[in-house]
Amino acid sequence: MYLNCHSYHSLRYGTIPLKDLIAEAVLHDIKAMALTDINTVTGIYDFIKACQEKEIKPLVGMEFRCNHEFRYIGLAKNAEGLAEMNRFLTEYNFSGETLPLRAPKFESVFVIYTLENAPKILFENEFIGVRPEEVSGLLTSKHKNKISKMVILQPVTFKTKTEYNLHKILRAIDTNIILSKLTETDFCKVSDVMKPIESILPFYEKYPEIVLNTQRIIDDCNFQYDFSAKKNKKFYTENRQKDLDKLTKLAWEGFKNRYGNDNLEAKARVEKELKVIDELEFSGYFLITWDIIQYSNSQGFMHIGRGSGANSIIAYCLGITDICPIELDLYFERFLNLNRKTPPDFDIDWSWQERNVILEYIFGKYGKDHVAFCGTNVEFKYRSIFREVGKVFGLPKEELDMLAKNPMELHDGNKIVKMVQQYGMLLEKYPNQRSMHACGILISEEPITNYTPLEMPPKGFPIVLFDMHIAEDIGFDKFDILSQRGIGHIDDSVKLIAKNRGIKVNIRDTSISKDEAVCNSYLAKGHTIGCFYIESPAMRGLLRRLNCDNYKILVAASSIIRPGVAQSGMMKEYIFRHNNPTQFEYFHEVFKEHLGETYGIMVYQEDVIKIAQHYGGLPAPDGDILRRAMSGKGRSLEALQKVKDNFFASCAQKGHPLQLSQEIYRQIESFAGYSFCKAHSASYAVESYQSLYLKVNYPVEFMTAVINNQGGFYRTEVYVHEARMSGGTIHNPCVNKSEYQTTLYGTDIYLGFMHIQSLESKIAHLIEEDRNKNGDYVSLEDFINRIPIGIEGVKTLIFIDAFRFTGKTKNQLLVTASLLLNNFKPENRDLKLLQEPVKEYKLPTLERSVFEDAFDEIELLSFPVSCTVFDLLQTKYRGDVMAKDLVQYHKKQVRMLAYLISRKHVPTKKGAMYFGTWIDYEGTYFDTAHFPDSLEKHPFQGGGCYLLLGTVEVDYHFPTITITKMAKMPFIPDPRYMDAKDQYRTQNQIKEDISLTHRKPYPSGHEINLPRHRMKF
């Protein structure tokens, strides 16, 4: 009799997770119930499965609301009924119009109104829902003659009094008001709970027809869903056979290009994969992906195919990926196998500048009715919870900031804060709002509204109302269309090299980058700033510790840097074994045979599967469950526990000692959620090499491209420094030389207008456009005549020295600009008035300090260009030791002067520590470690230069200074200001990069206790 149940997918309204809703139904012996979340079907598929497990008949539908106001409930009689509702809601989601007060004439949907909003005349499929407490008033109701069209309405929104309060808090959050301002129309009734049917039916004793109508709806709603059937677009051509024929033809053409005609191993692999692809009916999926790549190539775009799809030689032959699976011993079964219960996907990256063109092609070719992005549920997170709930309780901003920024143990202990904490913790992991998945696209055979309504977010591509996990469960194989700045770096570099040097670089030929000796020497030394995935301080340190000088080591490094490997202790052990290959023993012969390449260390997801199968004796499907659990895609803890039980039972059967099996499974578990598959690491390594090749051979062009793609791990200043160190001459923006982006002339790098913090983007583009159309600016007056800019904008350009071509000083230009513009507003300017020559005044000579320009640059760019930060220090001291010599000072104390680039926060059991990255006076990078006791006395004090004292620790070729003392060094007074209080203000604008880590401390070495030798039994 429950035709109107809400789960927590009724965003900011319902309070009950789906599993709890089903548990309530079981508790009250409910045999049929409907899930009708507000304007969504997010939960219906999980709901159907859960109901079937408990032998409850599931009814699916929606409660339609508009601007928080109830309209009606729709219940699907069948699949067509759901599609009708989905299409109806999609239309209004896209148009932005308000939902009508009356439902449309659905063919396969039951519609239920309330007594308050029921229309005078009801269609055959329409009914009025009557709550138990409303029955007594029916005889005097205006609807008393419509008893035959009434049904029981017992909504379910919450379970307990606490959840009722939580519901009110959610409603206040949704309506953006404090609790005390809520009215009764804003929240549900106190009776909206699930009760035994026996306690409801007595209210309707005098009206058996209402009970019969309700039962009739339950009986007539028979929505069936086939979870095993594929919902993707079935064929690229007309049918399965033609798809296979086309895929086969393309595969052998690509085979010839990649391998020639004589590679028997590759030939056998192609034949095997084609057979499996056909059996799993994946030919169409491959061909659609190939088609997208073909379009990309036709546009001259660069793409990177990565992820488990790179395990496929067919993908390699089709040009979807650039990883040879034979070279790296990648096995296809990690991507596709006959035992696999879940669909795979290709991850394909484009430049962030070109991805939208690819998306428009996909939506255009396959039809807006058949293509949509996956949705995702944005959950209430720790910081946002306390802000949202605290606001509802009327706390001021200062208290909200305190609650959001501090752990709970540091919160005030007053009554209000305790309530905020109580209800805030209840909300953790609740869905807060729907959003668009970053990259997952669904292409369906039937109209996608057969399965879900669509929403149109601001980005302009429709989204379904369920996430990737549900998409997978209901039969969709998604296409991951991603973007990243690393491809922009590579692509723009190649274009710049062609423009600046007239050289065409075929960067897609990966052999030229992977096999170059100079690239490998840069790699081993960690000279990788700007290079995709290998530029962070942690990665550069790892490359140096491994003396990484070839592709295969880089592939391993790309995976062991991941948190799962690091926290398990395997990264540290891998580094030891790599540098000391004779000083360890394999745990077991299986590790030597299958993990010999990585010294018996589990580095990739495949390694875990190999050990589970070859050591533990688990079947392939169990190995796949483990893999999915590791990658964060597995949602069933029960299934994982079953695999764990099977693992130990199988190990015992094979005669393995329990202690060894426990240690191996502990290592397997430590990977949870963070390890890469080998193909993914290999794809990253190829892109890293492409970046590195360009950095080594065309450094100025490469660094300019990095700057124009708005960097990567570091702020723009670091890449400007790297460009200078690479041989580039850095120039401030110039109205006759610069463009919106940074421009390159030979080795002269003119910073782009985009970097001037206070210059309007519109003006920045206009300067370039007008110059291209009408020629260079000949004077400040000419510039003002041509560009509709105000006095503040002109001053900004003067201070950044953008008119230096005039030969006039900044002071002279400022006076001229003031004479021309002080009484003008750009929108009212009569350009003819400015055609007259400006009256020349004899201006006094105004002296300027040589450092005034640098302080101007810090204010406008956030870093100096005309000198270095070291030139602005009061001290002339530059340190006792330079970074290039640190490896010679192992265990010795050193004193250095350095400029702070970045620091990374790392939680430890003794408190927060930081790793710092710096440059010395010579511009060389080095790294420091700051432990909690040192930070307590000598904390970081923002960006700038510091005097450092510490002890050098050289760890496998990589020096780090453990800091004991440090002090920030003052700049010279800013000569532009006379007042002492202003003379050090600009120094505070110097930036630093800070990475915060929100995780529990990693276990220490003795806690991990990773065995280096065979365990004795």
N, C-alpha and C positions, 0 to 999 in steps of 0.2 A: 504493500500500500504506500510505498515511499516513491513518489514520482518527482521529487525535487530535492535531491541531495547535493550539497556543495562539498568539495574537497578544498585543500589549500591552493589548488589551481584557480579557484575564483579569487583572483589576485586582490590582496588587501581587503578581503571579505571573509572567505572561508578559513577555518583554523585546523582542519582535520587532514593529516596526511592520508593518502589513499589506503595504505595498509591498515591504518587505524580505523578508517571508515568501514572497511570490510570486516575487521575484527568486531566492531560494534554490531554489525549485521548478524554475525555468527552468534554473538553473545545474546542477541534478542531473537534468535531463531527466525530471521527474515529469509524468505525464500525467493523474493524478487525485489529489485530496487533499481532506481534510475540515477545515473550520474548526470546532473544538469549544471555544470559549472557556468559561470557568468561569461557569456560571449566567447567561449572557447571550448575546444574538444581536446585540449592538451592531455587530459588524463584518461580518456575513454579506452584507449587500447590496453594500457596497464590494468585498468578497471575490469575490462572483459576477461583478461587472463586470470586475474585474482578471483573474480566471481566464479569462473568455471572451476577453479581448484576447490572452492568451497561449496560447489553445487548450488549456487545462487544464480537465478536468471538475471542477466544484466540487461538493463534498458539504457539507451544512450540518447543524449539530446543536449540542449542548451537552455539556459535561462537568458533571455534577451533583455538587456538593460541599455538605457541611453542616458548619459549624464547622471549616473547613479540612480535613475528612476526605473522601477520595474515596468516591463512591457508585457511579456508573456513567456510561457515555457513551451519549448518544442520537444517532442519525443519522436524519434525516428521509428517508423513501422519496419523499415528495411534499409538496405544500402542506399537506395534512391532517396529515401527520406533524409538521410544524413547529407547527401549531396545537395538536396534542395536547400536545406538550412545553411550549408556552407556557402553556396552561391549567393544566397540572399544576404548573409552577413558580409561577405567579401565585397559586394557591390557598395554597401554603405561604408565599409572601412575605407574603400578607395575614394569614394566621392566626398566623404566628410559630412554628408547630410545626416540629419537626425533620423533614428529609426522610427517608422510609423507607429502610431498608437495601436493599429490593428495589423495582425500578421497577414501576409499575402495568402492567396489560395493555394496552399500546399496540397500536393496530391498524395503524399505518403508520410505525412507528419500529423500527429495529434498536437493540437494547440490548447494550452490551458491558461485561462485568465484568472484573475482574482475577482472577488465580489466588487472591489472598488473600481476596477477598470474594464469590466466585461462589456462588450458591445451589446446593443439592444437585440440584434439578430445574430444568431450563431450558425455557422456552417456545420455540415455533418461531422467534420473532423474536429470541431471546436467545443471546448468544455469550460466550465467554471470550477475552479478549485475552492473548496470550502474547508477552512481549518476547524478542528474540533471545537474550539471556543466560539466559533461563529454559528454553529448549528442551531443553537437556541434562538437565534434571531431571524431564522429563515422565514418564519410565518409572516413576519412584518416587513420583510425585505422587499425591495422593488423587483427582486428576481425570484419571488416565491413561485411564479408560474414556470420556472425553468429548472425545477428539481430534476427533471429527466435528463438535463444536460450538465449535471454536477458530478464532481469526483472528489475523493478525499485529498486534501492538501495538507501534508504534514512535513514542512520543510526541515532539512537538517543542515545546520551550519557549524555547530560546536558540540562539545561533549560535556564539559564541566563548567562550573561557575568561573573558574580561573580562565578557561578558554573563552567564556563569554566576555570577560574583561579584555582578553587579548583581541577578540573580535572588535570591540569598541576602539581599542588602540589602533588597530589596522584601519578602521574607518576614519579615525582622526588623521592618521598619516595620509590616507588617500585624499581626503578633502582639505588637507593642509590647515587644520584648525586644532586648537587645544581641546582636551577632553571635555571640559566644562561647556564648550560651545556646541557640542553635538546635540542634535534634536532627535526625537524618536523616529523620524523618517530617514535618518542617516544610518541606522543600524537595525539588525534583525530583532525579532521578538524573543523574549526570554523562553518561549516554548519551543524554539527551533532545535530540538534535540531528538535523537532516536529513542523510541520506547518500544516495549513489546506490543505487538499488534492487538493483543487482548485488552490492553489499556486504552486503545484508540477506538476500536469498533463500537463499544457501548454508546459513544456520543452519537452514532448514526443509526441507532436501533429503529427510530421512527422513519428513517429514510433508506430502506434497503436498496432502493434504486441507485443511490450514490455509491454504495459498496459494490453493486453489480457493475456499474459503469467503470469504476476503478479497476476491477478485476478484468473487465473486457479489454481495457487498454493494455494491461499487463499481458494478457493472452495474445493480443493482436500485434504487439511489438516484438518482432523477431529479427532483429539485426544480427546478421551473421558475418563473420570476417575470417577469411582464409589467411592465416599468418604465414603459411608456407609458400604461397605463390609470390613470384616476383612482380613488383609493381613498376619497375623501371621501364623505360621505352624498350620494347623487346628487340627490335631489329633496326639496324642502320639501313639495310636495303629493304627487301620485301619479305624475306623469310629467313629462317635459321640457316638453311643450306647455302643461300646466296651470300649471307654474312660470312659463313665459314670459307666459302670459295674466295671472297674478296680478301679476307684476313690472310688466308694462305698465300695468295698471290703477292700481297704486300710484304709478308714476312720473308718470303724467299728473295724478293727484290732487295729488301733491306739486308738480308743475310749476305748476299753477294757484295754489297757495298761495304759491310762491316768486316767480313771474314774472307772474301774471295770465294773460291769454289772448293777448296780442298780441306777445310777444317772439319774433320769427321766428328770430333767431340761436339762442336757447336751445331753441326747438322743434326746429330742425334737429339740434342737438347731441343732444337726447334720442333722436331717431329713429336717429341714427347709432350711439349707444352701445348701444341696445337690440339692434340688429342684431349688433354684435360680441359682446355678452354671450351672445346666443343661439348664435352660431356656435361660441364657445368653451365652451359648456355651463356657463356660470357663473350662470345664473338662480338655481339653488338656493343657491349661496354667498351671493348678495346677499340672498335672502329669509331665510336663517337669521340673517344679521347683522341684518337689519331686525327680525326677531322678537325678538332679544335686546334691541334698542333699545326696542321696544314694551313689553317687560316692564319695562325700566328706567324708562321714562316713567310706567308705571302705578304704580310704587312712589315716584314723585316724585324719582327720582335724577337727578343731572346727569351728563352724559357729554361727552367731547370725542372726536370722530372725527378722526384725523389721519393723517399718512403719505401715501403715494402714492394711497391710496383717495380722498383729497380732490380728486384730479384729475377725478373722475367727477361729472358733473351728475346722474346717476341716484342716486348716494349722497347728493348734496345734496338732491334732491327727496324721497328717502326719509327724510330726517332723520338719516341715519347721520353725516354731516358738516355743518358750518356754514360751509363755504367755497364761495363762488360761483366756479366755475372760469372763467367768462367774464370776471368782473371782473379777475382776475389773469392772464388768458391762460394758464391751465393746460391742457396738452393731455393728453387721455385716454390717448393711446398710451403715456405714461409708466407708466400703471397697467395697461392691457390693450391688447394689439394682436395681430393675427393671426399675426405673426412671433414672438411671444414664446414662448420654450421653457420658461419656468419660471413657477410660479404666483405671483400677487400675494397680498397680504393687507391687511386693514384693521387699523390700530392704533387701539384704542378705550380711552380712559382713564376710570376712575371714581375717586371719592374712595377713599382707602385704607380708610375705615371701611365702605364699601358694596360693595367688590369681591367679597367672599366671598358675599354674597347673590346676585350675578349668577352667580358660578361654580356655586353650588348649583342655581340655576335651569337652567343649561345641562346639568349632569350629570343633574338630575332629568328634564328634558324628553327628552333624547336617549339616556338610558340609560347606566348605568355600564359596560355591556359595549361601548359604542361611543364613549366619550369618555375622553380622557386628556390630561395635559400632555405636551408634548415633554420629553425628558430633555436633559441637557447633561453633557459630560465636564468635571469640574473637574481641571485639569492641575496637575502639580507646578510651582509658581512659585518664583522666585528665593529669597525668604526662607524659604518653607516647605521647600524642598529642603535647604538647609543645616541647618535645625533637625532635620528628619527623619533625614537621613543622619548628621549629627553625633551625634545621640542613639544611633543604632545602633552607632557606634564608641565610645560610652561617654563622650563629652565632657560636662563639667559645664555647668550652666545659664549661667554667666558666659561661657564660651567660645561656647556656642550663640548667645547674644545678640550677641556680637561678630561672629560669622560672618554672622548674619542681617541685622544693621543696617549692615554696612560693605561697600563694594565689594571684589571679590576682591583687588585690588592692596594693600589694607590688611590682609589676613588674615595670620596668622602663617605662616611658611614651613616648619613642622615636617612630618614624614612623615605623621602622621595627618591634618592639615589638608589636605595635598596629595591624599590619598586621598579625603577628603570632597569636595574640589573636583572631582576626576576623575570620581567616580561621580555626584556631584550634577549635573554638566553633562550627563552621559549621560541623566539623567532629565528634563531640561528638555523641556517640551511633552508628556511622557508623561501619559496619563490617570491620575489618582490616585483619584478616586471619582466616582460618579454623583450627579447632583443634578437638581433640577427647573428647567426653563426658566422664566425670570421671568414669561412671559406667554403663550407659544404653546400653544394647545389644538387637538387633533385631534378631529374628529367623523367617524367612519368609517361606511361603508355596511355592511360585514361586521363581525362582532365584532373588536375591535381586537387581541385575542389571536391572531388569524390571522397577525399580523405580528410580534408581540413578546410576551414576558412583561411583566407590569406589576409595579411596586413601589409601596408605599404609604409615602411619607416622612411625617415628623411633622406636616406641614401638613395632611394628611388628604385629599389628592386624588391619585389614581393617576398614575404617570408611565410612559411607554414607555421602553425602554432604548436609544433612539438619539436623536440630536440633530436640530435643525431642518433641517440640510443633508441628512441622510439621509432625513428625512421628505419633504422636497421631491423628492429623487431617486426615491423609490419611489411617488410619486403623491399625496401629501397636500398640501392647501392649509390652512395653519394659520389659526386665528383668534387675534389678539393681544388678550388681555383684560388691560389694565394698570391700575395704580393710581398715583396721585401725590397729594402733599399740596396742590398748587396748586388742585385742584378742591375739596378740603376747605376751603381758605381761602375760596373763592368761595361755595360752598354754605352753609357755616356763617355767613358774613357776611350772606347774604340772610335766613337764619332769624333771626339776631340783630337785624337791622334791623326785621323785622316785629314781633319781640317787644319791642324797646326803643323803637321809634318809631311802630309801627303802620303802617309804610309797606311796601307790596308792591313789590319791584323785580323786573321781568322781565329778569333778566340774560341770558336766552337770546336776547333781541333784541339782536343784536350791533351794530346800527346806533347804538344809544344810546351805546355806549362808543367806537366807532371815530370817530364824527363830533363828539365834544365838544371844544370849543376848550381848556377848562381841562385836560382830560386830556392833550392834545397839548403844552400848555405845560409840564406836569410832566415829560412824556416828554423833551422837549428839554433840560430842566435836569437830568435824571437823578434826579429825586425819586421813586424807584421801589422803595425798601426794602419788602420783603414781597411784591412783585408777581412772579408766576410768570415765570421765565426771564430777567427783566430787572433783577434786584436785585443781582447780583454786582458787585464793584468794576470788573471788566473791562467788563461790559456797560454799566454806568452811565457809565463813561468813554467808551465808544464812542458811546452816545446823545448825549452832550454834544459830542463831536467832529463828529458828523454834524448837530448841531442838529436831531435827529430829531423832526419834528412832524407826521408823518402815517403812515397805515397801511402804505403801500407801502414807505416807507423802513424802517419797523420790520421788515417781512418780510425785506428784504435784510439788515438788521442781525442778525436771528436766525440767518442762515446764515453771514455773514462772520465772526462771532465764533468759528466752529468751527475747531478746530486745523488742518485741512487747508487752509483758505483763509488762515489767519494765517501758517502756516509757508511758504506759497508766495510770500508777499509781496503777495498780492492784496488783503488787508484794508487794508494801508497805502496801496496804490495806489488802492483804492476811495475811501478817505477823502480823498485828495488830489483825485481827479477830481470827487468830490461837491462839494468846496469850491471847486474851480477848474475849472469845466466847459469853459473855453475854452483851457486850457493843456495839452491832450493831443491826440494823433491816434489814430485807430483803427488797429489792426494791418493790417486788411484790410476791404474793404467788407462782407464777410460778418459781421464783428463789429459793424459799425454797424447793419446790418439786423436781426440776430437778438439782439444783446445791448445795444441802445441804451439800454434801461431801466436797465442797470447799468454804463453808461459803457464798454462793451466788456470788462468784467471778468467772468470765469467765476466765478459766485457759487453757482449751484445745480447739482445733478447734471444737470438738463435742459440747462443751458448747455453742458456738456461734450458731451452727445449731439448738440445742435444743431451745434456746431462740427465734431465728428467727421463728421456727415452733410453739412452744407452747405459746409464748407471742405474736408474730407478726402474727401468723396464716399463714405463708408462706408455700406453698407446697414443697415437698421434692426436686424437681429439682431446685427450687430457693435457697434452703438451700445449695445444692451442688455447685451452682455458687458462693455463698458467701464463702464456704470453699475453693474453688479453687482460688478465688481472694486473700484470706488470705495466702494461701501457695505459692503464687507467680506463680501459674500455669495458672491462668486465663488470657487471652490476650484481652478480649473484655470489654473495659470500657463502651461501650453502654449497654451490657448485665448487667453489675453491676449497672448502673444507673437505668435500668428498674426494677431490683430487689429492689433497694432502694425506688423507687416510689411506688412499690407494697407493700413494708413493711409499709410505712406510711399510705397508703390507707387502708390496712388491719387492722392496729392498730386503726385507726379512726373508722372503721366499728365495731370493738370489744369494742369500747367505752373507749379506753385508753387515758389518758390525753396527749396532744401533747408534753408537756415539758418532761414528763417521757419517752415517746417514743424517743424523740430527744437524751436524755441522754443515753439511752440503745443503740441506733444506733451509737452514738459517741464511746461508748466502743467497739462495734463490729468493727468499722472502725480502731480503734487503733491497732487491731491485725495484720493489713495488712502485710503479707509476713514473719512473724516471729514466729507464734505460732506452737506448736507441736500438733499432734493428740495424744490422751491419750495412744493409743497402742504404739506409738513411745516412749513416755516418759517411759512407763512401760518396754519396751525392754531395754532402756538405764539403767533404775534402776536395772534390773536384772543383767546386765553386771557389773554395779557399785558394786553390792553386791558380785558378784563372785570375783572381784578384791579385795574388802575389806576383804572377808573371807580369802583369801590367805595372805594378808598383816597382818592380825591379828594373824593367826595361824602359818604361815611360813614366817616371815618377811624378813629374810635374803635371802631366795630363791626368794621371790617375788621382792625385790628391785634389786637383781642381774638381774632378767629377764627384769625389767623396764630399767635398764642401757643398757642391750644388745639390746633392741628394740629401742634404741636411744631416750628414754624418752617419754615425753608427753608435758605438758604445760611448764615445766621448763628445764633448761640446765642440762647436766649430773652432774655437781658439786652438785646440790641440791639433786639428787637421791643418790649420793655417801654419802653425809651428812646424808640422811635419813637411808641409810643402816648402817652407823656407829651408829646412834641413836637407831637402831633396834637390836643391838647386834653384828653386823659384825665387824671384824678387817680388815681394809683396807690396802692393800699392793700395792706398786708400781709394775709395770710390771717386770717380771723376765723371762729370756730366758728359764729357766727350769721348770717354774710353769705356766706361762701365755699362753693363746691362743690368737687368733685374737680378740675374744670376751672376756669379763670379766669372770673369772673362779672362781668356789666356791669349797673349800675343808673344809667341816664342817662349821665353821663360819668364816673361813679365805677367804677373797675376794681379788683375784689378778686382778688388773685392766688389761684390754686387750690391746694388741698392737694397736688396732684401735684408742685408745684415745691419742696416742703420735702424736702430730700435724705434726712433720717434718719427720716421718718415712714412707717410701714408703709402700703402701698396699701390693705390690708384695713381698717385703722382709718380711713383717709382717706374711704373710701366709706361706712363705718358712721356717721361723724359727720353726713354729709349725709342718709343714709337715716333715721336716728333723728329728726333735726330736722324732716324733712318729715312724719314720722308723728306725733310727739309735741310739736311746737312748739319754740320757741326755748329755748336753755339760759339759765337765770336766774342761775346762779352757777357758780363752779368746782366747788363741792360737787355741784350738780345734774348737771354734766357728768360728773363721776367716777362718780356713781350710775348714769348711763345708758350710759356707754361703757366696755367692758372694756379699759382701757388701763393700762399700767404706769407707774411713776414717771418713767422716761426719756422715754416718749412725752409725758406731761404737761409735763415740763420743756421739751421741744422746742417744744410749742405755746405755753408761757409765754414762752420766749425770742423767739419770732417775733411775740409780742404778740397772740396769737389770743384772749385773754380781756380785752382793753382795755375792753370794754363794762361790766365790773364796776366800773371806776373805781379799782381797786387797782393799786399798783405791781407790777412784776415781782418785786421782792424779797418783798413781802407774799404774793403768790401762791405763790412758791416755798416759803415757810415753811408755808403752809396745805397745799399739796400733800404736803409731807414728812410733816406730822402725820397726814394721811389715809392715805398709801400706803406709807410706808417699810417697814412690817411686813406688807404685803399682797402676794400674788401674784394677778394678775387672775383666773386660772382657779379660785382657791379663795375668791374674795371672796363674803362673805355680804352681799348688798345691804342687808339689814335693819339691819345694824350702822351703816350710813352714813346712815340716815334721821334719826338724832338730830342736832340742831344741833351744829356744831363749837364747842368751847369757844373763846371769844374771848380772845386774848392781846394785851396791849398791846405792840406791836412797836416797837423803836427806829426812828427815821427814818434810813434809809440813803441817803446821797447817791449819785446816779448821774450820770455825765458824759453830756452831750447826745449824745456820739458812741458810747456803749456799744451803743445799738440798732443803729447802722449796722454795727458789727463782728459783732453777733449775726446780722444779716441776711446778711452775707458768708459766715459759717460755714454757715448753713442754706439760703440761696438761691443763693449764689455771687456775689451782687452786692448793693449797698446800695439801700434803698428810701427811707428817711427823710431821706437827703441824697444828694448826688452824690459820686463818687470824688474830685472836685476839692476838696470840703470837707474831705476826710481828709488832704490833703497838708500837710506841714510848711511849705512855701513858700506865700506869698500871691500870688506872681507868676502871672499868667495869660496871658502871651505878649504880644509886640509887635504881632502881626497876627492878625486873625480870618479864619477860612476863607472867609467870604463876600466878602472883599476880595482874595483871592489873584490873581485875573485882572489886577489892576492892578500886580502886582509882577513882571512877566515879566523874566527874566534878573537879578533882584535877590535879594540874600541876605535871608532872613527867619529870625526866631527865634520858635518857637511852643511852647506847652505843650499837650499833647494826650493823650487816653486811647486806648490801642490797642484796636481792634476786631478786626482780622484781618490776617494777612499770608500772602502766597502765594509759595511757593518757585518759582524759575524757574532751570533750569540754563543756564549760559552757558559758552562755551569758556574763560573766565577763572576759572570757579568759580561757586558758587551766589550768586544775588542774590535779593532779596525785593521785592515790592510791598506796601506797608502801607496800611491804611485806618484812619482815626482820627476822633475827634470832638474839637472844641475846647471851650472853656469854655461857649460859647453853645449847644453841642449840634449843631453843623453838621459834616457829614462832609467829609473831604478825603483826598487820597492822596499817598503818598510812594514814591520809588524808592531802594533801598539796594543799591549795587554792591559787588562782592566786596572791594575795597580798603577801603571805608568799614566794612563789616561786620567785617572782621578787627580793626579797632581799636575799633569801637563796635557790638558785637553786640546782638541782642535779648536781654532778660533776663526773659522771661515777661510775663504780663499786668500792666497797670498804666498809670501816667502817665509820660510821657517829656518831657524838654526836647529840642527838635529844632532843629538849625541846618542850613540848606540853601538851595539856589538854586531859585527858581521857574521852571518851564518851562511856558509856555502853548501847548498844541498844539491848534489849531483849537478854541478856546473852553474847553478843558479844562486846568486847572492841575495840575501835579504838582511836588512838591518833591523835588529830588535831594539826599539827605541827605549831609552831610559829617561831622557829629558828632551823637551823641545820648546821653542819659544817663537812666536810670530814676530817678524822683523818689521819695523815701521818704515813707511815711505817718507820721502822728503815732503815738506809742506807743499800743498797744491799752490803754485804761484799765482793762480787766477783769483785767489781770494785773499782779502786783507784780514778778515776776521779769523782769529785763531780757531774758533769752534767749527769753521767750515773747511779748514785746511787739510783735514784728514778724512773728510766725508767720502771723497771719491774712492779712496783705498778700499772702502767697504763694498764697492761694486764689483771688485774682482771676484770671479766665480770659482766654484769647485764642483766636481761631479760626485754625488753621494749615492751609493747603492745601499738600500736597507734590506735586510733579510728577515722575513717573517717565518721563522721555523724554530723548532726545538733544537737545542745544541746537539751537534753530532756526538756520538759516543767517542771516548778517548781510546787510544791504542790498546791499553790493557783491557778495556771493556769489550773491544771487538775481538781481540785475541785470535787473529787470523793465523792459522797454522802455516808454517813455512816448510815443515817437514812432514813426512808420513806419520799419521797417528799410530801410537803403539797400543796394542790390545792384549 
